[in-house]
């Protein structure tokens, strides 16, 4: 590897940090769920602000609404 070339792990960490920054700074509420199970995987800050849930409460509200354990 030449000097100045990032390792794959560093590139992945940078990409993940960029994704999280964009995900949490959008002005739209975003809820990411598993298409197969419907489980809530992620919510962004705007979703929490708009609906008054923490990420954990959003997942719990889904479980309560669907009767999932």
Secondary structure, 3 states (H helix, E strand, C coil): CCCCCCCHHHHHHHHHHHHHHHHHHCCCCCEEECCCCCCEEEECHHHHHHHCCCHHHHHHHHHHHHCCC
